[in-house]
Amino acid sequence: MKRHLRLLLGVSAVTSLAMIMTGCSSSETASNENSSADSSTDRPKVAYVTNGVASFWVIAESGVKQGGEDFDADTQTLMPAEGIGDQKRMIEDLITKGIDGIAVSPIDPVNQTDLLNQAAKYTKLITHDSDAPDSDRLCYIGMDNYIAGRMCGELVKEAMPDGGKVAIFIGRLEQDNAKRRRQGVIDAILGRSEDPSRYDLPDAEIKEGPWHIVGTYTDQFDRAQGKANAEDALSRHPDLAGMVGLFAYNPPLILEALKQADKLNEVKVIAFDEADETLQGIIDGHVHGTVVQNPYEYGRQSVRVLAGLARGQSLADLGISEDGFLNISANQIRSDNVETFWAELKKNLGEQ
């Protein structure tokens, strides 16, 4: 059934793009990044496509805008609000308009491979935040989500030195970054060796030593469902000791549920990303810590790479490793560095 669905989606993507691309040709590129902008081809047009709508992507959008200024490119940021179909439409529209480059965070890389491969025939295509390693994308910009997940797992162990019941919350597991991030958290909590290929089923309860991971709750970017998931975990497990939110909006929803249940200081919260509510929660003592990416640089570096490629530079010229990876490291934020981090974040967003 799953294989059949994948094949149907792949055929649909190829067919629709083939129809769109009739008569379309690849955009021309300038030969030198530093050449003067005498024509439209000297100022590349690039697009940054996210995998949803979230505060995380607002930060990335600021980086995209700055990248446009820094690297002399016309930019746009597109945030699909309605999932994979919305993202597919955006990519097809961009190709039809003759965009010079697209940076995309694929929602479902397995079932979008054919779509991405078709797009790569007509424009410079890279991935960011979440990869599609089996596609024809030129490179991936972001962090190693498995390693970042392990960093989050280490925060869980700090917050809960004696172990206990833990629930994990995340938007969707179809994304490459989500799978790797979640597995890194689990492996670090349980003290396992590093193995990004390992995969624990999301609905399985895992009991090892002092730890009991009761399950992984997904919400498909539905905020109401995300909060309901947090409430359900608290109801089903009155002795729940820790809650881990792995997408930017998950920790704030967890905090709302805990506040309503009058359990803010009873259950440890460990987070991912830098939502304002999460950072304030660290200051207030309601969140132990969070692992932050650098969405601002995801956006800015995506523009730099796409503009350079459009002007004829190679991946090596642009600092991309031989395996097609531009690493932008994650960091752990706790009470001792949260205010410094938040101040820098506000500066990048133009709020200071």
C-alpha positions in Angstrom: 0.0 0.0 0.0 2.8 2.4 1.0 4.8 1.5 -2.0 1.8 2.0 -4.3 1.1 5.4 -2.8 4.7 6.4 -3.3 4.6 5.4 -7.0 1.4 7.3 -7.6 2.8 10.4 -6.0 6.0 10.1 -8.0 4.1 9.7 -11.3 1.9 12.7 -10.5 4.9 14.9 -9.7 6.7 13.9 -13.0 3.6 14.3 -15.1 2.6 17.7 -13.7 6.1 19.2 -14.0 6.5 17.8 -17.5 3.4 19.6 -18.6 4.6 22.8 -16.9 8.1 22.6 -18.4 7.1 22.3 -22.0 8.9 25.1 -23.8 10.8 26.1 -20.6 14.6 26.3 -20.6 17.1 26.6 -17.8 17.8 30.1 -16.6 21.1 31.7 -17.8 23.8 32.5 -15.3 26.3 35.2 -14.9 30.0 34.2 -15.0 31.3 36.2 -12.0 29.7 36.9 -8.6 31.3 40.3 -8.4 30.2 41.4 -11.9 28.2 44.6 -12.0 24.4 44.2 -12.1 23.9 45.6 -15.6 21.0 43.2 -16.5 18.5 41.0 -14.8 20.7 37.9 -15.2 23.4 39.6 -13.2 21.1 39.7 -10.2 19.9 36.1 -9.7 16.3 35.5 -8.6 16.2 32.9 -5.8 13.5 31.4 -3.7 13.5 30.0 -0.2 10.7 27.4 0.4 10.0 26.3 4.0 8.2 23.1 5.1 5.5 25.0 7.0 4.6 28.2 8.9 6.4 28.8 12.2 8.4 31.4 14.1 11.5 29.5 13.1 10.8 30.3 9.5 10.3 34.0 10.3 13.9 34.1 11.5 15.0 32.3 8.4 13.2 34.8 6.3 15.2 37.6 7.9 18.3 35.8 6.9 17.0 35.4 3.3 16.4 39.2 3.1 19.9 39.9 4.4 21.4 37.5 2.0 19.7 39.3 -0.9 21.4 42.5 0.2 24.8 40.8 0.9 25.0 38.8 -2.3 23.0 41.1 -4.7 20.1 38.8 -5.4 16.3 39.1 -5.7 14.8 36.9 -3.0 11.4 35.6 -1.9 10.4 33.3 1.0 7.4 30.9 0.6 5.8 29.1 3.5 3.4 26.3 2.7 0.5 26.4 5.1 -1.3 23.3 3.7 1.4 20.6 3.6 2.9 18.7 0.8 0.4 19.7 -1.9 1.0 23.4 -1.1 4.8 23.0 -1.3 4.5 21.1 -4.6 2.5 23.9 -6.1 5.0 26.5 -5.0 7.9 24.6 -6.5 6.1 24.2 -9.8 5.1 27.8 -9.9 8.7 28.9 -9.3 10.0 26.8 -12.1 7.3 28.1 -14.5 8.5 31.6 -13.7 12.1 30.8 -14.6 13.6 31.1 -11.1 17.4 30.9 -11.0 17.6 28.9 -7.8 15.4 27.2 -5.1 16.3 26.2 -1.6 13.7 23.9 -0.2 13.1 22.0 3.1 11.2 18.9 1.7 8.2 17.9 3.7 8.3 14.2 2.6 11.6 13.6 0.7 10.9 10.0 -0.1 7.6 10.8 -1.9 9.0 14.1 -3.3 12.1 12.7 -4.9 10.7 12.7 -8.5 9.4 16.3 -8.0 12.8 17.5 -6.7 14.6 15.7 -9.5 12.4 17.3 -12.2 12.9 20.7 -10.5 16.7 20.2 -10.5 16.6 19.9 -14.3 15.4 23.4 -14.7 17.0 25.4 -11.9 19.7 25.3 -9.2 18.1 23.2 -6.4 19.5 22.8 -2.9 17.9 21.7 0.4 18.0 23.3 3.8 17.0 22.3 7.3 15.7 18.9 6.2 17.5 17.0 3.4 16.5 14.8 0.5 19.7 12.9 0.1 18.4 10.6 -2.6 17.4 13.4 -4.9 19.4 15.4 -7.4 19.7 18.4 -5.1 23.2 20.0 -5.4 23.8 20.4 -1.6 22.3 20.5 1.8 22.6 23.5 4.2 21.9 22.9 7.8 23.0 20.8 10.7 23.3 17.1 11.3 19.9 16.5 12.9 20.9 13.2 14.5 23.8 14.9 16.3 21.5 17.8 17.3 19.0 15.3 18.6 21.6 13.7 20.8 22.5 17.2 22.1 18.8 17.5 23.1 18.9 14.0 24.7 21.8 15.1 26.8 19.7 18.0 28.1 17.0 15.5 29.0 19.5 13.5 31.1 20.7 16.8 32.8 17.2 17.7 33.7 16.2 14.2 34.8 19.3 12.6 36.4 17.3 9.8 37.9 15.4 9.0 34.7 11.6 8.6 34.6 8.7 8.8 32.1 9.3 10.9 29.0 7.0 11.9 26.1 8.2 13.3 22.8 6.3 15.8 20.7 7.0 16.6 17.0 5.2 17.9 14.0 5.6 15.1 11.5 8.0 12.2 11.0 8.0 12.1 7.2 10.7 14.7 7.1 14.3 13.6 7.2 15.2 16.1 9.9 12.4 14.9 12.1 13.3 11.3 11.9 17.0 11.9 12.6 16.3 14.4 15.4 13.9 12.2 17.3 16.2 9.2 17.0 19.2 11.1 18.3 17.1 12.2 21.3 16.2 8.6 22.1 19.6 7.2 21.6 21.3 9.8 23.8 18.7 9.4 26.6 19.3 5.6 26.6 23.1 5.9 26.3 23.3 4.1 23.0 26.1 4.3 20.5 25.8 6.6 17.6 23.8 5.1 14.7 21.7 7.4 12.5 20.2 4.5 10.7 18.5 3.2 13.9 14.7 3.7 14.1 12.4 3.1 17.0 8.8 3.0 16.0 7.0 6.2 17.2 4.1 4.4 18.9 6.3 2.0 20.8 7.0 2.4 24.5 10.6 2.0 25.3 11.8 0.9 28.7 15.5 0.7 29.3 17.2 1.1 32.7 15.6 4.0 34.6 14.0 5.4 31.5 10.5 4.9 30.1 9.8 6.7 26.8 6.0 6.5 26.6 5.7 7.4 22.9 6.1 10.1 20.2 3.1 12.4 19.5 2.8 13.9 16.0 0.5 16.8 15.0 1.2 17.5 11.3 1.8 21.2 12.1 -1.8 21.5 13.6 -1.3 23.7 16.6 -4.6 22.6 18.2 -3.6 19.0 17.8 -0.2 19.8 19.2 -1.7 21.2 22.4 -4.2 18.3 22.6 -1.3 15.9 22.4 0.4 17.5 25.4 -2.8 17.4 27.4 -3.4 13.8 26.4 0.1 12.7 27.6 -0.4 14.4 30.9 -3.8 12.8 31.3 -2.6 9.3 30.4 0.5 9.5 32.4 0.0 11.4 35.7 3.5 10.5 36.7 5.1 11.9 33.5 8.4 13.4 34.4 9.6 15.0 31.2 8.2 16.4 28.0 10.4 17.0 24.9 9.2 19.3 22.1 11.2 18.9 18.9 9.6 21.5 16.6 9.7 25.2 17.3 6.0 25.5 18.3 5.9 22.3 20.4 7.5 23.7 23.6 5.2 26.7 23.8 2.2 24.4 23.5 3.6 22.1 26.1 4.0 25.1 28.5 0.4 26.1 27.9 -0.8 22.6 28.7 1.4 22.4 31.9 0.2 25.8 33.0 -3.5 24.8 32.7 -2.8 21.5 34.5 -0.9 23.4 37.3 2.2 21.3 36.6 4.7 23.9 35.4 7.2 23.1 38.1 6.5 19.4 38.3 7.3 18.2 34.8 10.7 19.0 33.1 10.5 20.6 29.7 13.3 20.2 27.2 13.0 22.0 23.9 14.2 22.5 20.4 14.5 25.8 18.6 14.2 29.4 19.8 10.5 30.4 20.1 10.1 33.4 22.4 8.0 31.4 24.8 10.7 28.8 25.0 13.5 31.3 25.7 11.3 33.1 28.3 10.6 29.7 29.8 14.3 29.1 30.3 14.6 32.5 32.1 11.6 31.7 34.2 12.9 28.3 35.2 10.1 26.4 33.4 12.3 25.0 30.6 15.5 23.3 31.4 17.1 24.1 28.0 16.8 24.0 24.3 18.9 23.1 21.3 18.9 25.9 18.7 19.7 25.8 15.1 20.6 29.0 13.2 17.7 29.6 10.8 18.9 33.1 10.1 22.1 31.6 8.6 20.1 28.9 6.9 18.4 31.6 5.0 21.4 33.8 4.4 23.7 31.0 3.3 21.1 29.5 1.0 21.0 32.8 -0.9 24.8 33.0 -0.9 25.1 29.5 -2.4 22.3 29.9 -4.9 23.5 33.3 -6.1 27.0 31.9 -6.5 25.8 28.9 -8.4 23.7 31.1 -10.7 26.9 33.1 -11.4 28.8 30.0 -12.4 30.7 29.3 -9.2 31.3 25.6 -8.2 30.2 24.0 -4.9 33.9 23.8 -3.9 34.2 27.6 -4.6 31.3 28.2 -2.3 32.8 26.1 0.6 30.5 23.1 0.2 32.2 19.8 1.3 32.7 16.9 -1.1 29.7 15.1 0.3 27.4 18.1 -0.5 27.0 19.5 3.0 27.4 23.0 4.5 27.3 22.5 8.2 25.8 25.2 10.4 26.2 23.8 13.9 23.5 23.6 16.6 24.0 24.9 20.2 22.6 24.2 23.6 20.9 27.1 25.4 20.5 27.0 29.2 19.9 29.6 31.9 23.5 30.7 31.8 23.6 31.8 28.1 19.9 32.4 27.2 19.9 36.2 27.5 23.0 36.6 25.4 21.6 34.3 22.7 18.2 36.1 22.8 19.8 39.5 22.4 21.8 38.4 19.3 18.6 36.8 17.9 16.7 40.1 18.3 19.5 42.0 16.7 19.3 39.7 13.6 15.6 40.3 13.5 16.0 44.0 13.6 14.3 44.2 17.0 17.1 46.1 18.7 
